[in-house]
């Protein structure tokens, strides 16, 4: 996350770990763009959040699942991979184009395996 050149407001510093996790960028209030989310404190904009581009979203989702489960997807056992697929599905990962293929590559399993896990979840 890029920090504004001015000092970070204490209220903003509280959410910095969340912004990092989401891949957001913290921007100075004077540098904010219309699409940025203003962070207000006592009626004043103290910073703004620039949301990440969709490019790389699946990688960020996989990384969050890896952190939650405690190991890289390629090293997960079958049960952990099934849990990872469920978490990715709950977070909307599979609405992205080529997500099944990319997740199967990351996990070191076939696309059919990922589809089977998804079918089991949706039954």
Secondary structure, DSSP 8 states (H G I E B T S, - for coil): ----SS---HHHHHHHHHHHHHT-EEE-GGG--TTSEEEEETTEEEEEEE---STTHHHHHHHHHHHHHTS-GGG--HHHHHHHHHHHHHTTGGGSTTHHHHHHHHHTS-HHHHHHHHHHHH-
